[in-house]
Amino acid sequence: MDRREFLKTGTVIGVATALDSVFAKGVIESGLDRLVDEKGNFVLQPLPYPTDFLEPVIDEETVYLHYTYHHGGAVKKANKDLQMIKKALKEGNLSEVDYWTKRFEYHFSSHVLHTIYWTNLTNKKIEPKGELKR
């Protein structure tokens, strides 16, 4: 193993080791702990309202499909990606770590962004104010 490979491997292993504690602490402090269960698996929390809450702007079927299959799919895939990252790290396969990390970034960010999306929707009409009104 040359110096470059040693540094690359050491960095990946170091980051992976620190990931559990740093990631967990950051998640808890930021309030994102509701995105995971007690075992650290990502979970799809129930919607904060019924699926027909946003009608007539967004119909019930669209909310159901988007929430269940699109957001739910991102949650399932983020869990799988994380398992595959851990497996690749155990095997020392850095190219697989890189591959699964990119997939995880996409699916995990989709989970976070959808969670924000669902909790910021309302069925009340709100008129824009100030600069937005122009």
LINRAGI-V277603 format. One line per field, one symbol per residue. burial: I if it has 24 or more other C-alpha atoms within 12 Angstrom, else O. A space follows every 10 residues. Layout:
burial: ???
This chain:
burial: OOOOOOOOIO OIIOOIOOOO OOOOOOOOOO OIIIIIOOOO OIIIIOIOOO IOOIOOOOOO OOIOOOIIOO IIIIIIIIIO IIOIIIOOIO OOOIOIIOOI IOIIIOIIOI IIOIIOOIOO OOOOOOOOOO OOOO
